[in-house]
């Protein structure tokens, strides 16, 4: 798989350990076209790590942009 973060080919094993105890936050969008990665992760990760992984999934770009705009507006209006 070509990694959008690193810009070169990597293996699934790298993605599984990219964040030390958690898989890379982008593993689902990157690998879902190749395999059912969410089911695989649920089966492979202990329940507490699966929960931690789900809680720290990166947001899509549109959501991040909207949140940044809202934060900037709030800051400019003295709400923060």
HELIX and SHEET records of a PDB file:
HELIX    1   1 UNK A   12  UNK A   16  1                                   5    
HELIX    2   2 UNK A   27  UNK A   31  1                                   5    
HELIX    3   3 UNK A   37  UNK A   44  1                                   8    
HELIX    4   4 UNK A   47  UNK A   55  1                                   9    
HELIX    5   5 UNK A   61  UNK A   76  1                                  16    
END                                                                             
